[in-house]
Protein backbone atom coordinates (compact mmCIF):
# COMPACT_ATOMS: atom_id res chain seq x y z
CA UNK A 1 0.00 0.00 0.00
CA UNK A 2 1.29 3.45 -0.97
CA UNK A 3 -0.55 5.60 1.56
CA UNK A 4 1.39 4.67 4.71
CA UNK A 5 4.79 5.34 3.16
CA UNK A 6 3.53 8.64 1.71
CA UNK A 7 2.15 9.88 5.00
CA UNK A 8 5.31 8.89 6.81
CA UNK A 9 7.56 10.66 4.33
CA UNK A 10 6.00 14.11 4.78
CA UNK A 11 6.68 14.46 8.51
CA UNK A 12 10.15 12.98 8.08
CA UNK A 13 11.01 15.55 5.42
CA UNK A 14 9.57 18.35 7.51
CA UNK A 15 11.51 17.28 10.58
CA UNK A 16 14.72 17.02 8.57
CA UNK A 17 14.17 20.51 7.16
CA UNK A 18 13.57 21.93 10.62
CA UNK A 19 16.62 20.10 11.97
CA UNK A 20 18.75 21.58 9.17
CA UNK A 21 17.48 25.09 9.94
CA UNK A 22 18.12 24.53 13.65
CA UNK A 23 21.71 23.49 12.87
CA UNK A 24 22.25 26.41 10.47
CA UNK A 25 20.41 29.21 12.18
CA UNK A 26 22.49 32.11 10.89
CA UNK A 27 22.54 30.94 7.27
CA UNK A 28 18.81 30.16 7.38
CA UNK A 29 17.98 33.54 8.89
CA UNK A 30 19.98 35.43 6.26
CA UNK A 31 18.63 33.33 3.38
CA UNK A 32 14.98 33.85 4.37
CA UNK A 33 15.52 37.52 5.24
CA UNK A 34 17.20 38.35 1.94
CA UNK A 35 14.79 36.23 -0.13
CA UNK A 36 11.68 37.86 1.38
CA UNK A 37 12.94 41.41 0.95
CA UNK A 38 14.63 40.99 -2.42
CA UNK A 39 11.55 39.28 -3.87
CA UNK A 40 9.42 42.29 -2.96
CA UNK A 41 12.10 44.66 -4.24
CA UNK A 42 12.06 42.69 -7.48
CA UNK A 43 8.32 43.27 -7.77
CA UNK A 44 8.90 47.02 -7.31
CA UNK A 45 11.47 47.01 -10.12
CA UNK A 46 9.42 44.76 -12.43
CA UNK A 47 6.36 46.98 -11.98
CA UNK A 48 8.44 50.03 -12.84
CA UNK A 49 7.15 51.90 -9.79
CA UNK A 50 8.38 55.46 -9.40
CA UNK A 51 8.52 57.31 -6.08
CA UNK A 52 4.97 57.08 -4.68
CA UNK A 53 2.95 55.86 -1.71
CA UNK A 54 2.61 52.48 -3.43
CA UNK A 55 6.36 52.17 -3.79
CA UNK A 56 6.91 53.35 -0.21
CA UNK A 57 4.40 50.84 1.20
CA UNK A 58 5.89 47.94 -0.76
CA UNK A 59 9.43 48.86 0.32
CA UNK A 60 8.21 49.15 3.91
CA UNK A 61 6.57 45.73 3.65
CA UNK A 62 9.87 44.35 2.33
CA UNK A 63 11.46 45.71 5.48
CA UNK A 64 9.76 42.90 7.40
CA UNK A 65 12.26 40.42 5.92
CA UNK A 66 14.42 40.31 9.09
CA UNK A 67 11.53 39.53 11.50
CA UNK A 68 10.12 37.00 9.02
CA UNK A 69 13.53 35.30 8.81
CA UNK A 70 13.93 35.31 12.58
CA UNK A 71 10.43 33.96 13.19
CA UNK A 72 10.97 31.10 10.74
CA UNK A 73 14.24 30.05 12.36
CA UNK A 74 12.89 30.33 15.91
CA UNK A 75 9.84 28.25 14.96
CA UNK A 76 11.95 25.60 13.21
CA UNK A 77 14.34 25.49 16.18
CA UNK A 78 11.55 25.08 18.72
CA UNK A 79 12.12 28.50 20.27
CA UNK A 80 9.67 30.72 22.08
CA UNK A 81 8.11 33.06 19.51
CA UNK A 82 6.12 34.89 22.16
CA UNK A 83 9.25 35.64 24.12
CA UNK A 84 11.02 36.82 20.97
CA UNK A 85 8.16 39.16 19.96
CA UNK A 86 7.95 40.34 23.56
CA UNK A 87 11.24 42.16 23.06
CA UNK A 88 9.35 44.66 20.91
CA UNK A 89 7.06 45.47 23.85
CA UNK A 90 9.76 45.67 26.52
CA UNK A 91 9.24 49.27 27.63
CA UNK A 92 10.34 49.07 31.27
CA UNK A 93 13.94 50.14 30.75
CA UNK A 94 14.10 53.15 33.06
CA UNK A 95 13.63 56.84 32.36
CA UNK A 96 17.33 57.35 31.68
CA UNK A 97 17.37 55.02 28.71
CA UNK A 98 14.14 56.44 27.32
CA UNK A 99 15.73 59.87 27.58
CA UNK A 100 18.70 58.52 25.61
CA UNK A 101 16.56 56.79 22.98
CA UNK A 102 14.40 59.88 22.43
CA UNK A 103 16.95 62.62 23.05
CA UNK A 104 20.14 61.34 21.42
CA UNK A 105 18.76 61.71 17.86
CA UNK A 106 18.34 65.45 18.53
CA UNK A 107 21.94 65.69 19.73
CA UNK A 108 23.05 63.94 16.53
CA UNK A 109 20.98 66.40 14.47
CA UNK A 110 22.28 69.47 16.30
CA UNK A 111 25.90 68.34 16.06
CA UNK A 112 25.65 67.44 12.37
CA UNK A 113 23.80 70.66 11.53
CA UNK A 114 26.35 72.78 13.42
CA UNK A 115 29.20 71.15 11.51
CA UNK A 116 27.32 71.72 8.26
CA UNK A 117 26.89 75.45 8.99
CA UNK A 118 30.44 75.95 10.30
CA UNK A 119 31.86 74.41 7.11
CA UNK A 120 29.85 76.76 4.90
CA UNK A 121 26.67 74.82 4.21
CA UNK A 122 23.69 76.94 3.07
CA UNK A 123 20.82 77.21 5.55
CA UNK A 124 17.16 78.17 5.16
CA UNK A 125 15.12 78.20 8.38
CA UNK A 126 12.01 79.60 6.68
CA UNK A 127 11.01 76.09 5.56
CA UNK A 128 11.43 74.52 9.00
CA UNK A 129 8.58 71.99 9.37
CA UNK A 130 5.99 71.94 12.13
CA UNK A 131 7.74 70.24 15.11
CA UNK A 132 4.71 68.02 15.79
CA UNK A 133 5.38 66.13 12.57
CA UNK A 134 8.21 64.40 14.42
CA UNK A 135 5.68 62.35 16.41
CA UNK A 136 4.27 60.96 13.17
CA UNK A 137 7.76 60.34 11.77
CA UNK A 138 8.75 58.57 14.99
CA UNK A 139 5.65 56.35 15.09
CA UNK A 140 5.88 55.53 11.37
CA UNK A 141 9.59 54.80 11.60
CA UNK A 142 9.18 52.53 14.63
CA UNK A 143 6.62 50.16 13.11
CA UNK A 144 7.13 50.52 9.35
CA UNK A 145 10.00 52.78 8.30
CA UNK A 146 12.96 50.88 9.71
CA UNK A 147 12.23 49.96 13.32
CA UNK A 148 10.43 46.77 12.30
CA UNK A 149 13.76 45.42 11.01
CA UNK A 150 15.22 45.40 14.50
CA UNK A 151 13.27 42.33 15.65
CA UNK A 152 15.48 40.43 13.22
CA UNK A 153 18.82 42.23 13.23
CA UNK A 154 18.98 43.15 16.91
CA UNK A 155 16.30 40.88 18.38
CA UNK A 156 17.70 37.70 16.82
CA UNK A 157 20.93 37.94 14.82
CA UNK A 158 22.79 40.02 17.42
CA UNK A 159 22.14 37.68 20.40
CA UNK A 160 22.84 34.71 18.10
CA UNK A 161 26.30 36.09 17.32
CA UNK A 162 26.94 37.26 20.88
CA UNK A 163 26.83 33.63 21.98
CA UNK A 164 30.29 33.34 20.44
CA UNK A 165 31.71 36.75 19.56
CA UNK A 166 32.17 40.06 21.34
CA UNK A 167 29.37 42.59 21.18
CA UNK A 168 31.46 44.88 18.96
CA UNK A 169 32.35 42.13 16.49
CA UNK A 170 28.74 40.92 16.50
CA UNK A 171 27.39 44.41 15.86
CA UNK A 172 29.75 44.91 12.92
CA UNK A 173 28.80 41.53 11.43
CA UNK A 174 25.14 42.50 11.76
CA UNK A 175 26.01 45.82 10.12
CA UNK A 176 27.60 44.11 7.12
CA UNK A 177 24.56 41.86 6.65
CA UNK A 178 22.24 44.83 7.18
CA UNK A 179 24.08 46.92 4.58
CA UNK A 180 24.12 44.11 2.01
CA UNK A 181 20.41 43.52 2.52
CA UNK A 182 19.77 47.07 1.17
CA UNK A 183 21.48 46.29 -2.16
CA UNK A 184 18.30 46.27 -4.33
CA UNK A 185 17.55 49.83 -3.22
CA UNK A 186 20.90 50.97 -4.60
CA UNK A 187 20.32 49.19 -7.90
CA UNK A 188 16.92 50.82 -8.42
CA UNK A 189 17.30 54.37 -9.73
CA UNK A 190 13.71 55.14 -8.71
CA UNK A 191 14.55 54.91 -4.99
CA UNK A 192 16.30 57.47 -2.78
CA UNK A 193 19.30 55.16 -2.30
CA UNK A 194 19.60 54.48 -6.02
CA UNK A 195 19.76 58.19 -6.84
CA UNK A 196 22.73 58.79 -4.53
CA UNK A 197 26.21 59.30 -6.01
CA UNK A 198 28.87 56.71 -5.12
CA UNK A 199 30.41 58.97 -2.46
CA UNK A 200 27.09 59.21 -0.65
CA UNK A 201 26.54 55.45 -0.89
CA UNK A 202 29.97 54.78 0.65
CA UNK A 203 29.29 57.26 3.45
CA UNK A 204 25.97 55.52 4.06
CA UNK A 205 27.84 52.24 4.61
CA UNK A 206 30.06 53.95 7.18
CA UNK A 207 26.94 55.37 8.86
CA UNK A 208 25.13 52.05 8.95
CA UNK A 209 28.12 50.27 10.50
CA UNK A 210 28.37 53.00 13.13
CA UNK A 211 24.62 52.83 13.67
CA UNK A 212 24.82 49.07 14.11
CA UNK A 213 27.26 49.59 16.99
CA UNK A 214 24.92 52.16 18.56
CA UNK A 215 21.84 49.99 18.13
CA UNK A 216 23.71 47.07 19.76
CA UNK A 217 24.72 49.36 22.62
CA UNK A 218 21.07 50.32 23.13
CA UNK A 219 19.89 46.69 22.91
CA UNK A 220 22.50 45.35 25.34
CA UNK A 221 22.15 48.27 27.77
CA UNK A 222 18.37 47.88 28.04
CA UNK A 223 18.48 44.14 28.61
CA UNK A 224 17.20 43.31 25.14
CA UNK A 225 14.55 45.97 24.47
CA UNK A 226 13.91 45.93 20.73
CA UNK A 227 11.31 48.66 21.32
CA UNK A 228 13.99 51.05 22.59
CA UNK A 229 16.22 50.20 19.62
CA UNK A 230 13.36 50.69 17.13
CA UNK A 231 12.45 54.09 18.62
CA UNK A 232 16.10 55.16 18.62
CA UNK A 233 16.47 53.90 15.04
CA UNK A 234 13.34 55.77 13.92
CA UNK A 235 14.48 58.91 15.69
CA UNK A 236 17.85 58.97 13.96
CA UNK A 237 16.23 58.26 10.57
CA UNK A 238 13.61 60.95 11.14
CA UNK A 239 16.00 63.74 12.02
CA UNK A 240 16.50 64.46 8.32
CA UNK A 241 13.19 66.34 8.17
CA UNK A 242 14.62 68.97 10.54
CA UNK A 243 17.98 69.46 8.84
CA UNK A 244 18.31 73.24 8.19
CA UNK A 245 20.00 72.91 4.78
CA UNK A 246 18.67 75.19 2.03
CA UNK A 247 17.27 72.61 -0.38
CA UNK A 248 17.16 75.13 -3.21
CA UNK A 249 20.86 75.95 -2.85
CA UNK A 250 21.68 72.26 -2.48
CA UNK A 251 20.18 71.57 -5.92
CA UNK A 252 20.15 74.77 -8.01
CA UNK A 253 17.88 74.36 -11.01
CA UNK A 254 16.99 70.89 -9.78
CA UNK A 255 20.56 69.63 -10.28
CA UNK A 256 22.23 68.48 -7.02
CA UNK A 257 25.44 70.31 -6.15
CA UNK A 258 27.94 67.45 -5.57
CA UNK A 259 30.15 69.36 -3.13
CA UNK A 260 27.29 70.63 -0.95
CA UNK A 261 25.56 67.26 -0.87
CA UNK A 262 28.83 65.57 0.05
CA UNK A 263 29.25 68.14 2.84
CA UNK A 264 25.76 67.34 4.14
CA UNK A 265 26.47 63.62 4.12
CA UNK A 266 29.89 63.91 5.77
CA UNK A 267 28.61 66.17 8.54
CA UNK A 268 25.64 63.86 9.03
CA UNK A 269 27.82 60.76 9.32
CA UNK A 270 30.48 62.22 11.62
CA UNK A 271 28.29 62.40 14.77
CA UNK A 272 27.29 58.74 14.34
CA UNK A 273 30.89 57.64 13.89
CA UNK A 274 32.05 59.75 16.85
CA UNK A 275 29.28 58.35 19.09
CA UNK A 276 30.10 54.77 18.09
CA UNK A 277 33.78 55.32 18.89
CA UNK A 278 32.81 56.93 22.22
CA UNK A 279 30.57 54.00 23.16
CA UNK A 280 33.37 51.52 22.45
CA UNK A 281 35.84 53.64 24.44
CA UNK A 282 33.53 53.98 27.45
CA UNK A 283 31.92 50.53 27.60
CA UNK A 284 34.49 48.35 25.83
CA UNK A 285 33.96 46.16 22.82
CA UNK A 286 33.31 42.98 24.77
CA UNK A 287 29.79 43.89 25.92
CA UNK A 288 29.11 47.49 24.75
CA UNK A 289 27.25 47.97 28.03
CA UNK A 290 27.54 47.61 31.80
CA UNK A 291 25.18 44.61 31.81
CA UNK A 292 25.44 40.98 30.89
CA UNK A 293 25.32 40.51 27.15
CA UNK A 294 21.90 39.25 25.97
CA UNK A 295 22.12 35.84 24.31
CA UNK A 296 19.67 33.38 22.84
CA UNK A 297 17.77 33.15 26.10
CA UNK A 298 16.10 36.33 24.82
CA UNK A 299 14.29 34.27 22.21
CA UNK A 300 13.93 31.05 24.18
CA UNK A 301 16.56 29.14 22.22
CA UNK A 302 19.36 26.87 23.36
CA UNK A 303 22.55 28.86 23.14
CA UNK A 304 24.78 25.82 23.47
CA UNK A 305 24.36 24.91 19.80
CA UNK A 306 27.11 26.08 17.46
CA UNK A 307 24.99 28.73 15.77
CA UNK A 308 27.80 30.20 13.66
CA UNK A 309 27.89 27.39 11.13
CA UNK A 310 31.12 25.75 12.23
CA UNK A 311 29.72 22.31 11.67
N, C-alpha and C positions, 0 to 999 in steps of 0.2 A: 504494500500500500504506500502511495506517495505522500499522503497527507501528513502522517506523523513526522517524516523526515523534514518536510517543508516547514512545519510549524516549529520544529526544534532548531532549524537553521537560523530563522529570523532573530530570536533572542540571543543566540550564540554570536551572530555577527554584530548585533547591537552591543553586547557586552564587550566584545573585542574592540570595537570602535571606541567605547567609553574608556576602556583600559588604556588604549593607545593615547587618547587625549590626556588622561590622568598622568601618564608617564612622560608626556611632552607638553606640559602646560603652557610654557612660554611660546613655543612654536605654534601651538594650536590657537592661543589667544591672538597672536599677531596675524596668523593666516585668516582667521574669521573676521578680525577687526578690519584688516586691509580689504578683504573681499567684499564685505558689506558696504564700506564707504566707497570704494573704487567702483563698484557696480552702479551705485547711485550717481556718482560723478560721471560715469560713462553715459548714463541716461541723459544727464544735463547736456553733455557735449553732443550726443547723437540727436537730441531734440533741437540743437542750435539755440538754446535759451540765452538771451541777453540779460543784462542786469535788470531784475524785476523781483516782485514779491514771490513769484513762482520759483524763480531760481534760488532766491534766498531761503525759502521754506525747504526746498529739496536739499540744498547744501546743509541746512541745519539738521534735517532728518538724517543725512549721511553722517553727521557728527555723532550719532548714536552707535557708530561702529565699535568703539572701545567698550561701552557697557554691554553691548550684545555679545562681543567676544568673551568678555569676562564672565557673563552669565552662563554662556554655553560651557565654558571650561569648568566653572564651579559646579554646575549641574552634573556634568559628566564625571567629575571627580568626587561626587557625593558630598559636596560642601553645603554650607548653610546659606542659601540665597537670601533669606530674610535678614540674617546678620550682615551680609555684604551690603544689601540695599540700605540697611539701617545706618550705615556710615553717612549717607546723604541727609539724614535727619538728626545727626548728632550735633545739637546746638548748645549743649551745656559744656562750654569750653572756657568760661570765665570772661568777664568784661574786658580784661586786658587784651585777650586775643581777638575779641570782636572789634576792639578799637584798632588793633593792628590790621585786621582783614579789611575793615571799612576805611580806615584813615591812611594807610600806607599808599594806596593808589594816588591819593591827592598829593602826597609828598613827592612821589615819582613824577607826577604831572608838573608840579611847581618847579622842581629841580630841572627837569628837561626843558621846560618853557624858559626858565631863567638863562640856561645855557644858550638856548636858541637866540634869545634877544641879545645877550652879551656878545655873541659872535656875529651879530649883524642881521639876524633874521627879521623879515618884515612882519609887523604886527597890525592887526585890525580888531580892536575891541568892540566896534560898533555891531558886529555880527555875533556877539557872544550869546549863546542859546539860553533859554529859560532854565535856571538851575534844577527845577523840578523834573526835567526830562531825565536826569541822572537816575531817578528811582525806576523809571521804565527801562532804561538801558541796563541797570543792574539786575532787575528781575528777569528781563529777556535773556541777558547773557548768562545768568545762573542756570536756567533750565533749558535753553535752546541755543544760545549763541557762543558756546564754548565750555560752559561749566558742566554740561552733561557728559563731556568727555572724561571728566576726572574720576568718575566711578570706575573707569577702566584703567586709565594711566596711573592715577594715584591710588585708587581704591582697590586695585588688584595687582597690576604689574610691579608697582613700587614695592609693596610688601613681599611679593614673590621673589624679587631680586634681593631684597634686604635680608632674606634668609641666609644668603651666602656672601654678599658683597657689602661694602660700606655704603652708608646712605648717600655720600657724594657720588661714588661710582654708579650706584643704582639710579640716582636722579639723572645723571648724564646719559646712561644707557636708555632710560625712558625718553629723554630729550631727543636722542638720535632717532628712535622709533617714531616718536611724535612728529618730528620734522619730516621724516620720510613719508609718513602717512598723508601729509598735505600735498604730496607731489602733483596729483591731478589738478589742483587749483592753480599751480604754477604753469601747467601745460595748456590751460584754457585761457585764451586771451580775453574772454568775456568776464572773467572774475577780477576782483581787486588784486589778488596775488599775481595773476598772469600778466597784468598790465605794468607791474613793477619792473624797473631796469635791474640788471644783474647785481649792481652794487646794493640796491635796496633788498633784494632777495638774500644776498649773503649776510647783510646786517640783520635781517629777520632771523636767520639761523642762529646767529650769535645771541639774539634776544630770546629765542625760544629755549636755548640751552641754559641761559641765565635764569629764565623764568622757571624752568624745570627744577633747578636747584631751590628757588624760592618757594615753589609749590610744595616740594618735598619737605622743606623746613616747616612750612605751615602744617602739613599733614602730620609729621612726626611730633611737632610741638603741641598739637591739640589732641594727641592720643588717637589719631585716625579719623578726624572729622573731614569727610569729603565735602560737607556743606560749607565749612569755612574756606576750604581750598577753592570751591566753585565760586563763592562770593568774591574772594580775593582775585581770582582769575577774571571774572566778569568786570570787576572794578578797574583792573589794569587795562583790559581791552576797551572799556568804555570811556577812559580818560581822553581818548582822541577827539571826542565831540567838544571838549573844552579847550583844546589847544588854541592859543591866540594867534596863530599864523594867519597872515593875510592871504587868503586863498587866491585872490585875483593876482597878487604879485607873484605867488608861487607858480602860477600857470598863465602868464600873459598871453592873451589871444587864444586861450584854451590849450596852449602848448606848455607842458611842464618844464620849468627851469631846472636842469639837472643839478646844478650846484646848490640851489636853495633846497630842493627836495632831499638831496644827500645830507645837507646840514640838518634838516628836520629829523631825518632818520638816525643820524649819528647822535644828536643830542637827546633823542628819545630812547636810544639803546643804552647810552652811558649810565643813567641811573640804575637800570636793571642789572647791568654788569657790576657796577660798584656795590650794589646791595648784596648780590650773590657772593662777591668776594668778601664782603664784611661778615655775612652770615657764616661762611666757612672759617674765617679768622676767629670769630667769637665763639662759635659752637663746636668747631672741629668737623672734619669730614666724616668721621666714623658714624656719628648719629645725627648731625645737623640739628640737634636739640639737646635739652637738658633732661630728657625723659628716655625711657627704654624705647628702642626702635620697634615700631609696629611690624609684626610679621604676619604670617598666614592665619594666625588665630583671629585676625580681624574679619576674615571671611569664612571661618569655620572649617579650614582645611588643615590637613596634616603637613606641618612644615618639615618633617623629617625626610620626605621624599626629595630626591635630587631633581629640583624643578628647573635647573639651568641646562638641561639636555646633555649631561655628561655621559649618559648611558645610551 
